[in-house]
Amino acid sequence: MNPEPTGQLVPTPTGYDLIITRTYRAPVDDVWASVTEPERTARWFGPWRGEAGPGRTVEVQLVFEESAPWYPMRIEACEPPHRLAVMTDDAVGSWSLELVLAEADGTTELRLIHHLTSTEQLGETGPGWEYYLDMLTVSRTGGPQPEFEHYYPAQKAYFESLK
């Protein structure tokens, strides 16, 4: 398996947006459930716990990472079923992420937007997001789970070329 990278880098007034898109033949409410309900996020990213809502912090377990750590994730915006914005702040740094969903003719487009102040880690983060979004696709459609080794370092050069 050699998944093709799809990420795009768009300059913004404050830095860059790394945008990765997937489409699903499903209603927006169903795709929204895949990215917000803990039992469904557990299938492709990890479960979360806590009381969710804008301005609140939940903990998300990264079950597909080594030692499956729990990370705090602050919910900046939650506008069901179209927009979820979160912020993580840990030893790795601060990450501002947004999921934007739009439905047309029975198909829902999901855009993951990673707001970046620097492109320094693009070669590492881009392949990771491609992997996780393909995990989301498999959680919705079935099939074998992708292996991270097919994304990194294979896609590193692609993402570094976007700088």
N, C-alpha and C positions, 0 to 999 in steps of 0.2 A: 504494500500500500504506500503510495506517495501522494498524500493529500496536497492539493494546490493551495498556496497561500492566497488569501483574498483581501487582506487588510489594505487600507488606504490611509495616508497621512495627510491631514489637512491643516495648514497654518491657521492660527486664530490670533486675536489681539494679545492673548496672554501666554501663548505657547503653540501647542499642536493638539489636534484630536486624532487619535488612532481609531479608525472606524472599521468594524468587521461586521458583515451582514449575513444573515441566514434567512431563508424564506421557508414557510411551512404551509401546506395545504390544510389549514385548520382555522377556526375562528379565533379572533384575538383573545377572547376570554380564556380559551384553553391554553394558548401559549403563555398568557399572563400567569395562569396557575402553575405552569412548568417552571417559571422563574421566581415565584413568590411563595408557594406552599412548601413548607419544610419537608414533607414526605416526598414531594416531587423534585425539589432541588437536591435532595439526598442522592438521587439517581445519577446526577451528572456533575455536581459540584460539591455538595455537602449539605447536611441538615443545618438548620439554625434554631436557636432558642432565644427566648426573651419576649418582651412585649413590643411588637412592631408598631411603627407609626412615625410620621415625620418628626424629626428632632430627637428621636429615641435611638438607643444603641442596642443592637442584638449581637449575639455571638454566632459566628459561622464556622463550622468545622470543615476544614479542607481535607476531606477523606481520601483524595487521590494524591495528596502530598505525603512525603516521608513523615512519619510519626503522627499523621492526621491531626495537626494542631487546630486549636480554636482561636479565632481572631475576632476582635471587636469590629463591628461595622455600623457606622452611624447612618441612619436613613435621613437624607437631605430632602428628598421629595418622593411622594408616593401618590400617583395619580392613576388609579386603576381604570381601565386596563392598558394604558398607553405609555406611562413614563415612571421609571424608578431611578432615583439618583442616590448613590451611597458614597461614603467616604471611609476609607480605612487609614489607620495611622498606627504603625507599629515599627519594629526595629528596621524593617526594610525601607520605610519611608511612608509618605502620604500618597494615597491613590484616590483620585476622584473618578468615579465610574457612573455611567448612565446607560440604561436600557430604554430604548424607544421602540414602541410597537405600533404598526399601522396595518389595518386590514382593508383589502380591496378584493372584491369578487371571490370571496372564500379563501383567500390566501393572506397570510400574515407575514409581514416583513419585520424582523427583529434586528435592530442595529445596536451593537455594543459600542459605546463611545468611551474611550479611556482618555480623559483630559490630561495632557502632559505639559509640564513646564520645561522639559528637556527631552531630547531623543536619545539620551545616553544609554538607556536600558532597552531600547526598541528591539534589538536583536534577540533579547531574552523574553520580553513580555509578549511580543506579537505572536510567536509560535505557541505560547501558553494559552492565549485567548482563542487561537484557531482550534487548539486541542479541546478546550472546554466547550466551545460552541459545537464542535462535532460530537462531543459527549452528549450535549443537550439533544442534538438531532437523533442520536442513537436511542436516547431515553424515550423519545417520542415515537420513533418508527421501528425500533428493534434492530437486530443485526449485531455483529461483533463490535465490542468496544474498541475504539482506536487505541493505539499504543503511543505514548508520549514520544518514544524514540523515533517515530516517523515524522515528528514535528520539529523536534529540537535535537541536534543542531541543523537538521536538513533545511529548515526555513529561515535560519538566522541570516544568511546572506541576503535573502529577499527583503526582509524587514530593515536590515541595515542600509540597503540600497534606496530606501524611501527617504532617508535623511536629506 
